[in-house]
Amino acid sequence: MESIREIYKIGRGPSSSHTMGPAKAAQLFLEREPDAASYKVYLYGSLAATGKGHLTDVAIEDEFAAKRKEVEILWEPKVFLPKHPNAMKFEALDKAGKVENEWLVFSVGGGAVVDAHTESETRQVYPHSTMDEVMAYCKKNGMQFWEYVKEFEDEAIWDYLAQVWKVMQKTIQEGLNEEGVLPGGLKLARKASSYMAKAKSYSGSIKHNSLIFAYALAVSEQNAGGGMVVTAPTCGACGVIPAILKFYKKSNDITDRRIVKALATAGLIGAIVKSNASISGAEVGCQGEVGTACAMASGAVTQLLGGSIHQVEYAAEMGLEHHLGLTCDPVRGLVQIPCIERNAFAAARVQNHASFALMSDGNHRISFDQVVKTMMKTGLDLNSNYKETSQGGLALC
């Protein structure tokens, strides 16, 4: 299983699969073919269907423009390739317009790209790939999940996670200070600032939920506006973890050091999902994005509140289980409706999963690994109209 660095990537929104991934692929192809006279990029499937709304063409064109190269982008939304629905083909052409070299590459979620010959873009650092295997190792060695991460990652992971947390907090603050209408044509007004103002006048559980909503909206709105965010595990689901961790930092006076450990546990949960299923909305729907984010956050908060590894696993299982079947149906292909609200509601649900798990002894019927397998099968069974193509569901409203 690969490093949790692949779950947390710092970059600009609005989409890890449609913006960050294509930009990275363009960089890599330009490194391979720096001297071509011109270039073409074919976008296929879900990448083409919602690429305009996700700024896919802008992300690619910016990379070529930085190298003073010309690129033509061609859209093929009805062509779905077998390996993954987010496919691109880069072509390098000579002065006569003849193709000298080409590269078929897939944006598989979380900003990661692979080609037909690779399953992962990074080396594997963990010897285990399922939650059951990780838990067995932890029980045998008396470890918490964050200690398992410490066992197999290099020492620099803690500085990396500390930077991730700094960026998350900065994104929240920037989002709370922004007002106005989000770009893209939906004329959707930012809400984070007003929600925060209203939250201050409330008390009790209403105030708690209002604060969580405000934090999640702040991050998701920044993402929708092309701001700097952290994939957790994707741009489309980037508001869940920062919101709930920010809330508990303030309400429970939790130190940054403990939050970094919670991020390690959350990253491990996300890595298990990515290794055994998918975090790509184009492949499995929003259950793979917001569902995974909710699972990650639920496990992290349960750890912060003193839960055992069994209770952490139970909370993560609930976070994913109760998002099974969630479609990816962005209106006009923008990461705005229903994406922004979904982040807010998923963040608020984390409290329920954590408290429910903590009231139990951690034993339950359906394991996290079973839910991950179910999520993948459910995603593969979903009609393509409900997987980031904007051809079904709420996208038709």
C-alpha positions as CSV (number, residue, x, y, z in Angstrom):
1,M,0.0,0.0,0.0
2,E,1.3,3.4,-0.9
3,S,2.2,6.3,1.3
4,I,-0.5,8.5,2.9
5,R,1.2,11.4,1.1
6,E,-0.9,10.3,-1.9
7,I,-4.1,10.9,0.1
8,Y,-3.1,14.4,1.1
9,K,-1.9,16.5,-1.8
10,I,-1.6,20.3,-1.7
11,G,-2.8,22.1,-4.8
12,R,-5.5,24.2,-6.5
13,G,-9.1,23.2,-6.9
14,P,-11.6,22.5,-8.1
15,S,-10.9,18.9,-8.8
16,S,-8.1,16.5,-8.0
17,S,-9.1,14.1,-10.8
18,H,-10.1,16.8,-13.4
19,T,-7.6,19.6,-12.6
20,M,-4.7,18.4,-10.5
21,G,-4.3,15.1,-12.4
22,P,-4.4,16.5,-15.9
23,A,-2.0,19.3,-15.0
24,K,0.4,16.7,-13.6
25,A,0.0,14.5,-16.7
26,A,0.8,17.5,-18.9
27,Q,3.9,18.2,-16.9
28,L,5.1,14.6,-17.2
29,F,4.5,14.5,-21.0
30,L,6.3,17.8,-21.5
31,E,9.3,16.4,-19.7
32,R,9.2,13.3,-22.0
33,E,8.7,15.3,-25.2
34,P,10.0,18.8,-24.7
35,D,11.0,19.5,-28.4
36,A,7.8,18.7,-30.3
37,A,6.6,21.4,-32.7
38,S,3.0,21.1,-31.3
39,Y,0.8,19.0,-29.2
40,K,-2.7,17.5,-29.0
41,V,-4.6,16.2,-26.0
42,Y,-7.6,14.0,-26.3
43,L,-10.0,14.0,-23.3
44,Y,-12.2,10.9,-22.9
45,G,-15.2,9.8,-20.9
46,S,-16.0,11.6,-17.6
47,L,-12.9,13.8,-18.0
48,A,-14.4,15.2,-21.2
49,A,-18.0,15.3,-20.0
50,T,-17.4,17.6,-17.1
51,G,-13.9,19.0,-18.0
52,K,-15.2,22.5,-18.8
53,G,-16.8,22.9,-15.4
54,H,-13.8,21.5,-13.7
55,L,-11.3,23.7,-15.6
56,T,-9.5,20.7,-17.1
57,D,-8.6,22.5,-20.3
58,V,-7.3,25.5,-18.4
59,A,-5.1,23.3,-16.2
60,I,-3.6,21.6,-19.2
61,E,-3.2,24.8,-21.3
62,D,-1.5,26.6,-18.4
63,E,1.2,23.9,-18.2
64,F,1.9,24.1,-21.9
65,A,1.8,27.9,-21.9
66,A,4.4,27.9,-19.1
67,K,6.8,26.1,-21.5
68,R,5.7,28.4,-24.4
69,K,4.2,25.4,-26.3
70,E,1.0,25.2,-28.4
71,V,-1.6,22.6,-27.5
72,E,-4.9,21.6,-29.1
73,I,-7.5,20.0,-26.8
74,L,-10.1,17.6,-28.3
75,W,-13.2,16.4,-26.4
76,E,-14.5,12.9,-26.6
77,P,-17.2,12.6,-23.8
78,K,-18.8,9.5,-25.3
79,V,-15.6,7.4,-25.5
80,F,-15.0,5.4,-22.3
81,L,-11.8,3.4,-22.1
82,P,-11.7,0.2,-20.1
83,K,-9.1,1.0,-17.4
84,H,-10.7,4.2,-16.0
85,P,-13.3,6.7,-17.2
86,N,-10.9,9.6,-16.7
87,A,-8.6,9.0,-19.7
88,M,-6.3,11.4,-21.7
89,K,-4.1,10.8,-24.7
90,F,-1.2,13.2,-25.2
91,E,0.3,13.5,-28.7
92,A,3.6,15.1,-29.7
93,L,3.7,16.3,-33.3
94,D,6.4,17.3,-35.7
95,K,6.3,20.4,-38.0
96,A,4.4,18.5,-40.6
97,G,1.7,17.5,-38.1
98,K,2.8,13.9,-37.9
99,V,2.5,12.1,-34.5
100,E,6.0,11.4,-33.2
101,N,4.9,10.0,-29.8
102,E,1.8,9.5,-27.8
103,W,0.9,8.6,-24.2
104,L,-2.4,7.3,-22.9
105,V,-2.8,8.2,-19.2
106,F,-5.6,8.0,-16.6
107,S,-6.4,10.4,-13.8
108,V,-7.5,8.0,-11.0
109,G,-8.5,10.4,-8.3
110,G,-6.7,12.4,-5.6
111,G,-4.4,14.0,-8.2
112,A,-2.8,10.7,-9.1
113,V,-2.1,9.6,-12.7
114,V,-1.2,6.2,-14.1
115,D,-0.8,4.8,-17.5
116,A,-1.7,1.4,-19.1
117,H,1.5,-0.2,-17.6
118,T,1.2,1.0,-14.0
119,E,-1.3,0.6,-11.2
120,S,0.3,3.2,-8.9
121,E,2.5,6.2,-9.5
122,T,4.4,5.7,-6.2
123,R,6.3,3.0,-4.4
124,Q,4.5,0.8,-1.9
125,V,5.5,1.6,1.7
126,Y,3.1,-0.5,3.8
127,P,3.3,-4.3,3.8
128,H,-0.4,-4.6,4.4
129,S,-3.3,-3.5,2.3
130,T,-6.5,-4.3,4.3
131,M,-7.9,-3.0,7.5
132,D,-8.0,-6.5,9.0
133,E,-4.3,-7.0,8.2
134,V,-3.4,-3.6,9.7
135,M,-5.5,-4.2,12.9
136,A,-3.9,-7.7,13.3
137,Y,-0.4,-6.1,13.2
138,C,-1.5,-3.3,15.6
139,K,-2.9,-5.7,18.1
140,K,0.1,-8.0,17.9
141,N,2.5,-5.0,18.6
142,G,0.3,-2.9,20.9
143,M,0.0,-0.1,18.5
144,Q,-2.5,2.6,17.7
145,F,-3.1,3.4,14.0
146,W,-0.9,6.5,14.0
147,E,1.9,4.4,15.4
148,Y,1.5,2.0,12.5
149,V,2.0,4.9,10.2
150,K,5.1,5.9,12.1
151,E,6.4,2.3,11.8
152,F,6.5,2.3,8.0
153,E,6.6,5.9,6.8
154,D,9.9,7.9,6.9
155,E,10.4,10.5,9.6
156,A,9.6,13.3,7.2
157,I,5.9,12.3,7.2
158,W,5.3,14.3,10.4
159,D,6.6,17.5,8.9
160,Y,4.5,16.8,5.8
161,L,1.3,16.3,7.9
162,A,2.1,19.4,9.9
163,Q,2.2,21.3,6.6
164,V,-1.0,19.7,5.5
165,W,-2.7,20.9,8.7
166,K,-1.4,24.4,8.3
167,V,-2.8,24.6,4.7
168,M,-6.1,23.2,5.9
169,Q,-6.4,25.9,8.6
170,K,-5.3,28.6,6.2
171,T,-8.0,27.5,3.7
172,I,-10.6,27.7,6.3
173,Q,-9.6,31.2,7.3
174,E,-9.5,32.4,3.8
175,G,-12.8,30.8,3.0
176,L,-14.5,32.5,6.0
177,N,-13.3,35.9,4.8
178,E,-14.5,35.5,1.2
179,E,-17.9,36.7,0.0
180,G,-19.6,37.0,-3.3
181,V,-20.5,34.7,-6.1
182,L,-18.5,31.6,-7.1
183,P,-17.3,31.4,-10.7
184,G,-18.8,29.1,-13.3
185,G,-22.2,30.4,-14.3
186,L,-24.5,29.0,-11.5
187,K,-24.4,32.3,-9.7
188,L,-24.0,30.4,-6.4
189,A,-23.3,32.7,-3.5
190,R,-20.7,31.9,-0.9
191,K,-22.2,31.1,2.5
192,A,-19.3,30.4,4.8
193,S,-18.9,33.9,6.1
194,S,-22.6,34.4,6.9
195,Y,-22.9,30.9,8.5
196,M,-20.0,31.8,10.7
197,A,-21.5,35.1,11.7
198,K,-24.8,33.4,12.6
199,A,-23.0,30.6,14.5
200,K,-21.7,33.1,17.0
201,S,-25.2,34.0,18.1
202,Y,-26.2,30.4,18.8
203,S,-25.5,28.0,21.7
204,G,-25.4,24.3,22.4
205,S,-25.6,21.7,19.6
206,I,-27.0,24.2,17.1
207,K,-23.9,26.3,17.5
208,H,-21.7,23.2,17.2
209,N,-23.3,22.2,13.9
210,S,-23.3,25.7,12.6
211,L,-19.5,26.0,13.2
212,I,-18.9,22.7,11.5
213,F,-21.0,23.8,8.5
214,A,-19.2,27.1,8.3
215,Y,-15.7,25.5,8.3
216,A,-16.7,22.9,5.7
217,L,-18.3,25.5,3.5
218,A,-15.2,27.7,3.7
219,V,-13.0,25.0,2.4
220,S,-15.3,23.6,-0.2
221,E,-16.1,27.1,-1.5
222,Q,-12.4,27.9,-1.8
223,N,-12.0,24.7,-3.8
224,A,-14.9,25.6,-6.1
225,G,-13.2,29.0,-6.7
226,G,-9.9,27.4,-7.6
227,G,-8.2,28.2,-4.3
228,M,-5.4,26.3,-2.6
229,V,-6.7,23.1,-0.8
230,V,-5.6,19.7,0.4
231,T,-7.1,16.6,-1.1
232,A,-8.6,14.6,1.7
233,P,-8.9,12.3,-0.2
234,T,-9.9,14.4,-3.2
235,C,-10.6,18.1,-3.9
236,G,-14.4,17.4,-4.2
237,A,-14.3,16.0,-0.6
238,C,-11.7,18.3,0.8
239,G,-13.9,20.2,3.3
240,V,-14.9,17.3,5.6
241,I,-11.7,16.6,7.5
242,P,-10.5,20.2,8.0
243,A,-13.9,21.2,9.2
244,I,-14.3,18.6,11.9
245,L,-10.7,18.8,13.1
246,K,-10.9,22.6,13.3
247,F,-14.1,22.2,15.4
248,Y,-12.5,19.8,17.8
249,K,-9.3,21.8,18.1
250,K,-11.3,24.7,19.3
251,S,-14.1,23.0,21.3
252,N,-11.8,20.4,23.0
253,D,-8.6,22.4,23.1
254,I,-6.8,19.7,21.2
255,T,-3.1,20.3,20.3
256,D,-1.8,20.4,16.8
257,R,0.5,17.5,17.6
258,R,-2.5,15.3,18.4
259,I,-4.3,16.5,15.3
260,V,-1.3,15.5,13.1
261,K,-1.5,12.0,14.6
262,A,-5.3,12.0,13.8
263,L,-4.4,13.0,10.2
264,A,-2.1,10.0,10.0
265,T,-4.9,7.7,11.1
266,A,-7.3,9.3,8.6
267,G,-4.7,9.0,5.8
268,L,-4.3,5.3,6.6
269,I,-8.0,4.8,6.3
270,G,-8.1,6.6,3.0
271,A,-5.1,4.6,1.7
272,I,-6.9,1.4,2.5
273,V,-10.0,2.5,0.5
274,K,-7.8,3.6,-2.4
275,S,-5.8,0.4,-2.4
276,N,-8.9,-1.9,-2.4
277,A,-11.5,0.2,-4.2
278,S,-11.5,3.8,-5.5
279,I,-11.7,7.4,-4.4
280,S,-12.6,8.6,-7.9
281,G,-16.1,10.0,-8.4
282,A,-15.9,9.2,-12.1
283,E,-15.3,5.5,-11.3
284,V,-17.6,4.8,-8.2
285,G,-19.6,8.0,-7.6
286,C,-19.5,10.4,-4.7
287,Q,-19.5,7.5,-2.2
288,G,-15.8,7.1,-3.1
289,E,-15.1,10.8,-2.4
290,V,-17.3,12.2,0.3
291,G,-18.0,8.7,1.7
292,T,-14.3,8.0,2.1
293,A,-13.7,11.5,3.5
294,C,-16.4,10.8,6.1
295,A,-14.8,7.5,7.0
296,M,-11.4,9.1,7.4
297,A,-12.8,11.9,9.6
298,S,-14.9,9.6,11.7
299,G,-11.9,7.4,12.5
300,A,-9.7,10.4,13.2
301,V,-12.2,12.0,15.6
302,T,-12.8,8.7,17.4
303,Q,-9.0,8.5,18.0
304,L,-8.9,12.1,19.3
305,L,-11.7,11.2,21.8
306,G,-9.7,8.2,23.2
307,G,-11.2,5.4,21.1
308,S,-9.5,2.0,20.7
309,I,-8.4,0.7,17.3
310,H,-11.6,-1.3,17.2
311,Q,-13.8,1.7,17.8
312,V,-11.8,3.7,15.3
313,E,-12.4,1.0,12.7
314,Y,-16.1,0.9,13.6
315,A,-16.5,4.7,13.2
316,A,-14.7,4.6,9.8
317,E,-17.0,1.7,8.7
318,M,-20.1,3.7,9.5
319,G,-18.7,6.7,7.8
320,L,-18.4,4.8,4.5
321,E,-21.4,2.5,5.0
322,H,-23.9,5.2,5.3
323,H,-22.8,6.9,2.1
324,L,-23.1,3.7,0.0
325,G,-24.7,4.4,-3.4
326,L,-24.1,8.2,-3.3
327,T,-24.0,9.4,-6.8
328,C,-21.7,11.9,-8.4
329,D,-24.0,14.3,-10.3
330,P,-22.6,17.8,-10.3
331,V,-24.8,20.5,-11.9
332,R,-23.1,21.8,-15.1
333,G,-20.1,19.8,-14.2
334,L,-19.1,22.3,-11.5
335,V,-17.8,21.2,-8.1
336,Q,-20.6,23.3,-6.4
337,I,-24.0,21.7,-6.4
338,P,-24.5,19.3,-4.6
339,C,-20.8,19.0,-3.7
340,I,-20.3,21.9,-1.3
341,E,-23.4,21.0,0.9
342,R,-22.4,17.3,0.9
343,N,-19.1,18.2,2.5
344,A,-20.9,20.2,5.2
345,F,-23.3,17.4,6.0
346,A,-20.7,14.7,6.0
347,A,-18.6,16.7,8.4
348,A,-21.5,17.1,10.8
349,R,-22.3,13.3,10.6
350,V,-18.8,12.5,11.8
351,Q,-19.8,13.4,15.4
352,N,-22.6,10.8,15.3
353,H,-20.3,8.0,14.0
354,A,-17.6,8.8,16.6
355,S,-20.0,8.9,19.6
356,F,-21.9,5.8,18.4
357,A,-18.6,3.9,18.1
358,L,-17.3,5.1,21.5
359,M,-20.5,3.9,23.2
360,S,-19.8,0.4,21.9
361,D,-17.0,-2.0,22.6
362,G,-16.0,-1.8,18.9
363,N,-17.5,-5.1,17.9
364,H,-19.9,-5.0,15.0
365,R,-21.2,-7.3,12.3
366,I,-20.0,-5.7,9.0
367,S,-16.3,-4.9,8.8
368,F,-14.6,-1.9,7.2
369,D,-13.0,-4.2,4.6
370,Q,-16.4,-5.6,3.7
371,V,-17.9,-2.1,3.2
372,V,-15.0,-1.1,1.0
373,K,-15.6,-4.1,-1.2
374,T,-19.3,-3.3,-1.3
375,M,-18.6,0.3,-2.2
376,M,-16.5,-0.7,-5.1
377,K,-19.1,-3.2,-6.4
378,T,-21.8,-0.6,-6.0
379,G,-19.8,2.0,-7.9
380,L,-19.1,-0.4,-10.8
381,D,-22.9,-1.2,-10.9
382,L,-23.9,2.5,-11.0
383,N,-25.0,3.7,-14.4
384,S,-22.3,6.0,-16.0
385,N,-24.9,8.9,-15.9
386,Y,-24.4,9.0,-12.1
387,K,-20.6,9.0,-12.2
388,E,-19.3,12.6,-12.8
389,T,-20.7,12.8,-16.3
390,S,-23.4,15.4,-15.4
391,Q,-25.9,13.4,-17.4
392,G,-28.2,12.2,-14.6
393,G,-29.5,12.8,-11.1
394,L,-29.3,16.3,-9.7
395,A,-27.2,17.4,-12.7
396,L,-30.4,17.5,-14.8
397,C,-32.0,20.0,-12.4
